[in-house]
Amino acid sequence: MINEWIKTEEKINKIALFLRENIDQSPFSSNDPIKCSNCIFRKIAILILEKKIKIKKIYIKNNPIIEKNKILKHGSFWHNSFIENIDHFFIKNGYETEKEPCLFYGRADLLIPKLNLYIEVGTVNIYKLLCNLNKMNNYILHIIPSNNYLLEIKI
C-alpha cells in the first residue's frame, strides 16, 4: 500500500515538473485565489494521471507558421505577430477563426471553432488553465510558449 502511494507521488511530481519546465507562467497572478504554483501544477498533474486530460509536447520544425515568425521571443510584439501568423495560416486553409474567445474562465488568444481548438501563445495564467481544464470538455488546447515547441492538451 505504501509503495503504491510512493509510486503515485513520484508520477505526480514527475508530471508537475514537466509542466513547470514547459509552461511559461504569466507574471500576472495577483488576483488568483490560489497563489501556490506548485499546488496548481500538482492538480493538473493529477488530472493527467486520472486520464481526464491528455498532454503531449510537440517540437516545431519546418512549420510554415513558425517560418514566418522568425522574431525571437520577446514581449508583446512577438506574441501579437505569432497570433497573426497562426490566424492567417488557418484562414488561408479555409478555417474561420475567433480572436480572444471566452473560455469558462478568462480568454484564449485564438479559437478555430471547426476544430474546437483554442490557442494560447506565450505566457499562460496557470490558475486560469486549471479552472478551464476542470470545467470545459471536448476541446483541444495548444499552448505555444516559444518558437520551438507546443503543448497539446486534449480534454
C-alpha positions in Angstrom: 0.0 0.0 0.0 2.8 2.5 0.9 4.8 1.5 -2.2 1.8 2.3 -4.4 1.4 5.7 -2.7 5.1 6.4 -3.2 4.9 5.4 -6.9 1.9 7.6 -7.4 3.6 10.6 -5.7 6.7 10.1 -7.9 4.4 10.1 -11.0 2.7 13.3 -9.9 6.0 15.0 -9.1 7.4 14.0 -12.5 4.4 15.3 -14.4 4.3 18.5 -12.3 8.0 19.1 -13.1 7.4 18.6 -16.8 4.6 21.2 -16.7 6.7 23.7 -14.7 9.6 23.3 -17.2 7.4 23.6 -20.3 4.7 26.2 -19.5 5.8 29.8 -19.3 3.8 31.2 -16.4 2.1 34.6 -16.6 3.6 37.1 -14.2 0.1 38.4 -13.6 -1.5 36.3 -10.9 -2.2 38.7 -8.1 -6.0 38.3 -8.3 -5.8 34.5 -8.4 -7.2 32.8 -5.3 -4.6 30.1 -5.4 -1.1 31.6 -5.2 0.8 28.3 -5.0 2.1 27.4 -8.5 3.3 24.1 -7.1 -0.2 23.3 -5.9 -1.7 24.2 -9.3 0.8 22.1 -11.3 0.2 19.2 -8.9 -3.6 19.5 -9.5 -3.0 19.5 -13.3 -0.7 16.5 -13.0 -3.4 14.6 -11.1 -5.9 15.3 -13.9 -3.3 13.8 -16.3 -2.8 10.8 -14.2 -6.5 10.3 -13.8 -6.6 10.4 -17.7 -9.1 13.3 -17.6 -6.8 15.2 -19.9 -4.0 14.1 -22.2 -0.9 16.2 -22.8 2.0 15.9 -25.3 4.9 18.0 -26.2 5.3 18.6 -30.0 8.5 20.0 -31.3 8.1 22.5 -34.1 10.3 22.0 -37.1 9.8 23.2 -40.6 6.4 24.6 -39.7 5.0 27.3 -42.1 3.6 29.3 -39.2 6.9 29.3 -37.4 8.9 30.0 -40.5 7.1 33.4 -40.8 7.7 34.2 -37.2 11.5 34.4 -37.1 11.3 37.0 -34.4 13.0 35.8 -31.3 10.6 35.5 -28.3 10.4 38.9 -26.8 7.3 40.6 -25.4 4.1 41.8 -26.9 5.4 42.2 -30.5 6.5 38.6 -30.7 3.2 37.5 -29.1 1.0 39.5 -31.4 2.9 38.6 -34.6 2.8 35.0 -33.7 -1.0 35.1 -33.2 -1.4 36.9 -36.5 0.7 34.3 -38.3 -1.4 31.5 -36.8 -4.6 33.3 -37.7 -3.6 33.8 -41.3 -2.5 30.2 -41.6 -5.9 28.9 -40.6 -7.9 31.4 -42.6 -5.7 30.6 -45.7 -6.6 27.0 -45.2 -10.3 27.6 -45.1 -11.0 27.8 -41.4 -12.8 30.5 -39.5 -11.0 31.9 -36.5 -12.0 33.9 -33.5 -9.6 36.2 -31.6 -9.8 36.3 -27.8 -12.6 33.8 -27.4 -14.2 33.4 -24.0 -13.3 30.3 -22.0 -15.1 29.2 -18.9 -12.6 31.4 -17.0 -10.9 34.2 -19.0 -10.0 34.3 -22.6 -7.7 32.4 -25.0 -5.7 34.1 -27.7 -7.4 32.3 -30.7 -10.1 29.8 -31.4 -10.6 27.7 -34.5 -14.2 26.7 -33.9 -14.4 23.9 -36.5 -11.6 22.1 -34.8 -12.6 23.1 -31.3 -9.0 24.2 -30.9 -8.1 27.0 -28.5 -4.6 28.5 -28.8 -2.5 30.3 -26.1 0.7 31.9 -27.2 3.5 32.9 -24.8 2.7 33.0 -21.1 -0.3 31.3 -19.5 -2.0 32.0 -16.2 -1.9 28.6 -14.7 -4.8 29.2 -12.3 -6.9 30.1 -15.4 -5.6 27.0 -17.1 -6.6 24.8 -14.1 -10.1 26.2 -14.0 -10.7 25.6 -17.7 -9.2 22.1 -17.6 -11.7 21.3 -14.8 -14.8 22.9 -16.3 -14.6 22.6 -20.1 -15.0 19.4 -22.1 -14.3 18.1 -25.6 -11.7 20.6 -26.8 -8.0 20.8 -27.7 -5.7 23.5 -26.3 -2.4 24.4 -27.8 0.0 26.2 -25.5 2.8 27.7 -27.6 5.4 29.2 -25.2 8.1 29.6 -27.8 9.1 29.1 -31.5 10.5 25.6 -30.6 7.5 23.6 -29.3 3.9 23.5 -28.3 2.0 21.6 -25.7 -1.2 19.9 -26.9 -3.8 19.3 -24.3 -6.8 17.2 -25.1 -9.8 17.5 -22.8 
